[in-house]
């Protein structure tokens, strides 16, 4: 089992998870040509993708889902709220599956456990994926963490997790007051410190890879995110990966 990021941030998000013959794309925030280019960077073609999972309807997560799904004849899975909010943006999709965000299911070689997160989407959820032996979760776009999340994410082998902003940079930065309140609110995005506090409460005995994701280009720095998470995990800051907006993150294998 392995995972890679095609890019993470306010200008587009997509994560690839692969096990056996199954390759899932979590979110599709890049247009068709750019998605093809970024897939090629990790030695994949659109024909290699099995399905698309959507977390919520915000543009940086769904901007390319219509063209990509139609070009690849790919099924799309999302909550009813996300699908309802998405419909006017993307047009007809070749195959749509509505999910219950408390009901696990499987696609090929991957078992998927969805879970709700507090964000200002219509019905936001994130995903834990397993090949039966290893567990990986991609978790971004949430304003605060919950006890249910802690239960679902305990003892992951790989974790890609939101470290959106440094609060001092955000509050002292150029964003207008309303946007600052939105980002820093309970249904906005996680700060480095909030992410670190949550990660520190998880059971990390199996953790092989931690990747900080969805970093704000204006209100964060990779070094700040790494330092906060490294302090929580008791590891070197160099061990913490960062999913870059433009370069993404190359494959990370879960042994």
BELTATA-V492940 format. One record per pair of residues at least 12 apart in sequence whose C-alpha atoms are under 7 Angstrom apart, sorted by the first residue. I is the first residue (numbers start at 1). GAP is how many residues later the second one is. D is the distance in whole Angstrom. If there is no record, write none. Layout:
BEGIN
i | gap | d
I | GAP | D
I | GAP | D
END
This chain:
BEGIN
i | gap | d
1 | 17 | 6
1 | 18 | 4
1 | 130 | 7
1 | 252 | 6
1 | 253 | 6
2 | 15 | 6
2 | 16 | 5
2 | 17 | 7
2 | 249 | 6
2 | 250 | 5
2 | 251 | 4
2 | 252 | 6
3 | 13 | 5
3 | 14 | 4
3 | 15 | 6
3 | 248 | 5
3 | 249 | 5
3 | 250 | 7
4 | 12 | 5
4 | 13 | 7
4 | 245 | 6
4 | 246 | 5
4 | 247 | 5
4 | 248 | 6
5 | 238 | 6
5 | 243 | 5
5 | 244 | 5
5 | 245 | 7
6 | 32 | 6
6 | 33 | 7
6 | 242 | 5
6 | 243 | 7
7 | 236 | 6
7 | 237 | 6
7 | 238 | 5
7 | 239 | 6
7 | 240 | 6
7 | 241 | 4
8 | 205 | 6
8 | 206 | 5
8 | 235 | 6
8 | 236 | 6
8 | 237 | 5
8 | 240 | 6
9 | 205 | 4
9 | 206 | 6
9 | 207 | 6
9 | 236 | 5
10 | 50 | 6
10 | 204 | 7
10 | 206 | 7
11 | 49 | 6
12 | 17 | 4
12 | 18 | 6
12 | 48 | 4
12 | 49 | 6
13 | 14 | 6
13 | 15 | 6
13 | 16 | 5
13 | 47 | 6
13 | 48 | 5
14 | 12 | 6
14 | 13 | 5
14 | 14 | 5
14 | 15 | 6
15 | 12 | 7
19 | 90 | 6
19 | 91 | 7
19 | 112 | 6
20 | 89 | 6
21 | 88 | 7
22 | 28 | 6
22 | 86 | 6
22 | 87 | 6
22 | 88 | 7
23 | 25 | 7
23 | 26 | 5
23 | 27 | 5
24 | 25 | 6
24 | 26 | 6
24 | 27 | 5
24 | 28 | 6
25 | 24 | 7
25 | 26 | 6
25 | 27 | 5
25 | 28 | 6
26 | 26 | 6
26 | 27 | 5
26 | 28 | 6
27 | 25 | 7
27 | 26 | 6
27 | 27 | 5
27 | 28 | 6
27 | 34 | 5
27 | 35 | 6
28 | 33 | 5
28 | 34 | 5
28 | 35 | 7
28 | 36 | 5
28 | 37 | 5
29 | 30 | 7
29 | 31 | 5
29 | 32 | 4
29 | 33 | 5
29 | 34 | 5
29 | 35 | 5
30 | 33 | 6
30 | 34 | 5
31 | 32 | 6
31 | 33 | 4
32 | 32 | 6
32 | 35 | 6
32 | 36 | 5
42 | 208 | 6
46 | 26 | 6
47 | 25 | 6
50 | 24 | 7
51 | 23 | 5
51 | 24 | 5
51 | 25 | 6
52 | 22 | 7
52 | 23 | 6
52 | 24 | 5
52 | 25 | 6
53 | 23 | 6
53 | 24 | 5
53 | 25 | 6
54 | 23 | 6
54 | 24 | 5
55 | 23 | 7
55 | 69 | 6
55 | 70 | 5
55 | 71 | 6
56 | 26 | 5
56 | 65 | 6
56 | 67 | 7
56 | 68 | 5
56 | 69 | 7
57 | 25 | 5
57 | 28 | 6
57 | 29 | 6
57 | 64 | 6
58 | 63 | 7
65 | 25 | 7
66 | 24 | 5
66 | 25 | 7
66 | 27 | 6
69 | 24 | 7
69 | 25 | 7
70 | 23 | 6
70 | 24 | 6
73 | 21 | 6
74 | 20 | 7
74 | 21 | 7
75 | 19 | 7
75 | 20 | 5
75 | 21 | 6
76 | 19 | 6
76 | 20 | 5
76 | 21 | 6
77 | 19 | 6
77 | 20 | 5
77 | 21 | 6
77 | 22 | 7
78 | 19 | 7
78 | 20 | 5
78 | 21 | 6
79 | 19 | 5
79 | 20 | 5
79 | 21 | 6
79 | 22 | 7
79 | 44 | 6
80 | 18 | 6
80 | 19 | 7
81 | 41 | 5
81 | 42 | 5
82 | 40 | 6
82 | 41 | 6
82 | 42 | 7
85 | 37 | 7
101 | 13 | 5
101 | 14 | 5
101 | 15 | 6
101 | 24 | 7
102 | 12 | 6
102 | 13 | 6
109 | 22 | 6
110 | 19 | 6
110 | 20 | 6
110 | 21 | 5
111 | 18 | 6
111 | 19 | 5
111 | 20 | 6
112 | 15 | 7
112 | 16 | 6
112 | 17 | 5
112 | 18 | 7
113 | 14 | 6
113 | 15 | 5
113 | 16 | 6
114 | 12 | 6
114 | 13 | 4
114 | 14 | 6
115 | 12 | 6
117 | 25 | 6
118 | 24 | 5
118 | 25 | 6
118 | 26 | 6
118 | 69 | 5
119 | 22 | 6
119 | 23 | 5
119 | 24 | 6
119 | 68 | 4
119 | 69 | 6
120 | 67 | 5
120 | 68 | 7
126 | 12 | 7
126 | 13 | 6
134 | 23 | 6
134 | 120 | 7
135 | 21 | 5
135 | 22 | 5
135 | 23 | 7
136 | 20 | 6
136 | 21 | 6
136 | 22 | 5
136 | 23 | 6
137 | 21 | 7
137 | 22 | 5
137 | 23 | 6
138 | 21 | 6
138 | 22 | 5
138 | 23 | 6
139 | 21 | 6
139 | 22 | 5
139 | 23 | 6
140 | 21 | 6
140 | 22 | 5
140 | 74 | 7
141 | 21 | 7
141 | 47 | 7
141 | 48 | 5
142 | 45 | 6
142 | 46 | 6
142 | 47 | 5
142 | 48 | 6
143 | 42 | 6
143 | 43 | 4
143 | 44 | 4
143 | 45 | 4
143 | 46 | 4
143 | 47 | 5
144 | 42 | 6
144 | 43 | 7
144 | 46 | 6
150 | 52 | 6
154 | 48 | 5
154 | 49 | 5
155 | 47 | 7
155 | 48 | 5
155 | 49 | 5
155 | 50 | 6
155 | 51 | 6
155 | 52 | 7
156 | 50 | 6
156 | 51 | 6
157 | 49 | 5
157 | 50 | 4
157 | 51 | 5
157 | 52 | 7
157 | 97 | 7
158 | 49 | 6
158 | 50 | 6
158 | 51 | 5
158 | 52 | 6
158 | 96 | 7
159 | 50 | 6
159 | 51 | 5
159 | 52 | 6
160 | 50 | 6
160 | 51 | 5
160 | 52 | 6
160 | 53 | 6
161 | 50 | 6
161 | 51 | 5
161 | 52 | 5
162 | 28 | 6
162 | 33 | 7
162 | 50 | 6
162 | 51 | 5
162 | 52 | 6
163 | 27 | 6
163 | 28 | 6
163 | 29 | 5
163 | 32 | 6
163 | 49 | 6
163 | 50 | 6
163 | 51 | 6
163 | 52 | 6
163 | 62 | 6
164 | 25 | 6
164 | 26 | 6
164 | 27 | 5
164 | 28 | 7
164 | 50 | 5
164 | 51 | 4
164 | 52 | 5
164 | 56 | 7
165 | 25 | 7
165 | 26 | 5
165 | 27 | 6
165 | 50 | 6
165 | 51 | 6
165 | 54 | 5
165 | 55 | 5
166 | 25 | 6
166 | 26 | 6
166 | 53 | 6
166 | 54 | 5
167 | 24 | 6
169 | 50 | 5
169 | 51 | 7
170 | 49 | 5
192 | 33 | 5
192 | 36 | 6
193 | 35 | 6
196 | 32 | 6
196 | 33 | 5
196 | 36 | 6
197 | 35 | 7
199 | 33 | 7
200 | 32 | 5
200 | 33 | 6
208 | 46 | 7
210 | 30 | 6
210 | 31 | 6
211 | 29 | 6
211 | 30 | 4
211 | 31 | 5
211 | 32 | 6
212 | 13 | 7
212 | 29 | 6
212 | 30 | 5
212 | 31 | 6
213 | 29 | 6
213 | 30 | 5
222 | 20 | 7
226 | 14 | 6
END
